[in-house]
Amino acid sequence: MAEPHDDPQDNSDNAYALDGDLIEAIRDAVEAGDRTAMLALLEDLHAADIADMLEQIGAGERRDFLTLWHKDLDGDVLSELSDRVRDEVLDYLPREVLADAVRDLETDDVVDLIEDMEGPQQAMLLGALEDADRVAVQQALTYPEETAGRLMQRELVMAPTHWNVGQAIDYLREQTDLPEQFYHVMIVDPLMRPVGQVPLGTLLASRRAVALAAIMEDDFRTIPVLQDEEDVAYAFNQYHMVSAPVVDASGRLVGVITIDDAMSLLGESADEDIKRLAGVSDEESLTDRVIATTRQRFPWLAVNLVTAILASLVIAQFEATIHAIVALAVLMPIIASMGGNAGTQTLTVTVRAIATKDLTRANVWRVIRREALVGLANGFIFAVMIAVVGIIWFGSPMLAVVLALAMVANHIVAGLAGVLIPIGLEKLGVDPALASGAFVTTVTDIVGFFAFLGLAAVMLL
């Protein structure tokens, strides 16, 4: 399959980006109503690239594209789309087109596609599935959202403990409905409990007479069907798994999760953390309309307004000091800004460490001590720099001392706040990525202003 850019050997940052000329050519074909030309341009594109293209064009262009293309719709494209665009696309497509598209999808992709649909539309798509697939999807929908049960696919390959390699290979050759992608043959006991797994490479490299029990990996990990999906993604990343059996409360095999789903989860988790640290909804995307984006961003901007008012109240307590020494008004933003940036750096590292389970009870105090010392070191370095600026700019050695002391104090507090606040919120059951930013900013602003203006009031008046 051709790459979606001009040079397949391109090693630049845009190596796998869609070619802008290609997107323009598709747009021109759609505008001209030239279905043949459009299909020719799409022929070598991966489903993920078509999904990216749909997300990059406008809503009107998406509607025109789907109107021209829908008879050849690839169901895999639907599974690659972001939730917002997929909901929009589903509204455009005729029911019979959707039904045809979902028939070739794995059950986990079908579940992801229909779990948020309204009842009538969900029933229509379920009715389009074969009986076995429909039962599997309905079973998955009974599990809570964001659990392994929703994430797993029911299509898997398993064999009993008494089979040998030849029997397993013959079985695979006889099947007409094997999963599109699988990496292991799951070995199960008579009660359908997984006791091991055989990698396909090992299976193909072994002689027919070799017993599966002799070559199976018995140190595999099972995933409880109700386990949180973020823990599933962590397990895949931590233990370098490519697939894992999912078991119910009785230990019986009910499905399998593969590396592609785990990778998708890891990307979504990182994306959510980044957005939440900035006070942005984890559902926001570049395809959202102005009103929707405004509504999503407003709450945290309102929170920031409150924190800014709190910081202003601190400044108001030193109104006389600022009136007496006008230079303080010029220099205040420097102290607060440096502290805020330092706190954000520590906060980002801490939130990610919590998400990846790298920050634990065993190392928490070492991390806190490290961040305090980093704050002290950076505070001292920038204290010297800002002191020199204070002397050159305002010709006041004492003002330079006040600047230096405030800089050191705010950097230390920023380091401590950046690590202690997310840890504390996590202990309280609050997502540290969602709420930490506002608290850290408030602390660094208040401490920065109070330290700077308080020291100025004591040492300069």
Secondary structure, DSSP 8 states (H G I E B T S, - for coil): ---SSS-TT--STTTTS--HHHHHHHHHHHHHT-HHHHHHHHTT--HHHHHHHHHHS-HHHHHHHHHHHGGG--HHHHHHS-HHHHHHHHHHS-HHHHHHHHTTS-HHHHHHHHTTS-HHHHHHHHHHS-HHHHHHHHHHHTS-TTBHHHH-BS---EEETT-BHHHHHHHHHH-SS--SS--EEEEE-TTS-EEEEEEHHHHHHS-TTSBHHHH-BSS---EETTSBHHHHHHHHHHHT-SEEEEE-TTS-EEEEEEHHHHHHHHHHHHHHHHHHHTT--TT--TTS-HHHHHHHHHHHHHHHHHHHHHHHHHHHTTHHHHHH-THHHHHHHHHHHHHHHHHHHHHHHHHHHHHTT-S-TTTHHHHHHHHHHHHHHHHHHHHHHHHHHHHHHH--HHHHHHHHHHHHHHHHHHHHHHHHHHHHHHHTT--HHHHHHHHHHHHHHHHHHHHHHHHHHHHH-
